[in-house]
Amino acid sequence: MTEAVVPAQDRRVYIDKQSPAAYKALLATAEAVHEVAAEAGLERPLVELLNIRVSQLNTCAFCLDLHTRTALRAGETPQRIAVLPAWRDTLLFDARERAALALAEATTHPADAGAQHTAYEAARAVFSDAEISAVIWVAITMNAFNRVSVLSKHPVRPPATNRSV
């Protein structure tokens, strides 16, 4: 399979490469957020579900590809990832996961004050302050990475294959 040629007028600046100091700071933030999430007791599969859901809302193909693979390695199931856009309509997610997903969505779309209030109430019912903070930080950080990748148009490449020539 050959890679598509991108016309010059459609090429984007990879802002992570253009401004490496800023991107390095974002990576350091992500590392700190992973530590905060772990210290708060958020399981890695839940963190990855949040990363995927935020990336779905932001239509970030690059981050969806990356975090789906990471979620699968962390033990998440293909079924739950497949139905994640319709998480409210399935019994596959427990109360904690539902509260975290709603809070991540409210963080991604903060202008919806009603959804934000409802999500925060649901989170309060099942999470500690540390867990709420961690969920919000995970969503904030994923939103930032989504914007880097979407605006840079980071490509999703097919997996390497071991073909004999």
PENOR-V498740 format. One line per field, one symbol per residue. ss: DSSP state (@ for helix, = for strand, . for the rest). A space follows every 50 residues. Layout:
ss: ???
//
This chain:
ss: .......@@@....@@@@.@@@@@@@@@@@@@@@@@@@@@...@@@@@@@ @@@@@@@...@@@@@@@@@@@@@....@@@@@.@@@@@@.....@@@@@@ @@@@@@@@....@@@@@@@@@@@@@@..@@@@@@@@@@@@@@@@@@@@@@ @@.............
//
